[in-house]
C-alpha cells in the first residue's frame, strides 16, 4: 500500500528539488541517499519516505529523472556524443543510462536525439 504524503513531506520534497536544481547536485555521479541527507541536514529515512510518498519512486529513480531531463537537453541542443552526454549527466555506465533513459522517456538516447533533430526548423544559410 502506498504511503500517504504529509505536508511536511511535501515541503521537504520541494526543498530537495530546489537544492538539486540550484546546485546541480544530480550531476554528481556519486550522489546517494546518504550524501543527499548529509547535504540537506535531514535523516535519510525521512528523505526516502518523502520521495516514495510524493513521487511513487525510490531516491535513485528520482535523481535519475533529473539526470535524464538534463541529458535530453544536451541531446537536443549540443553535438556531444551520447557517451559524453551520459557522463555530463551524472551517469557512469552506459547500460544504466540507456535503461533509465528508456524507462523515463520511452526512447533510447539516439532515438530521442533523432526525434529532437527532426523537430528543429532547418538552419538558414
Secondary structure, 3 states (H helix, E strand, C coil): CCCCCCHHHHHHHHHHHHHHHHCCHHHCCCCCHHHHHHHHCCCHHHHHHHHHHHHCCCHHHHHHHHHHHHHHHHHHHCCCCHHHHHHHCCCCCHHHHHHHHHHHHCCCHHHHHHHHHHHCCCCCC
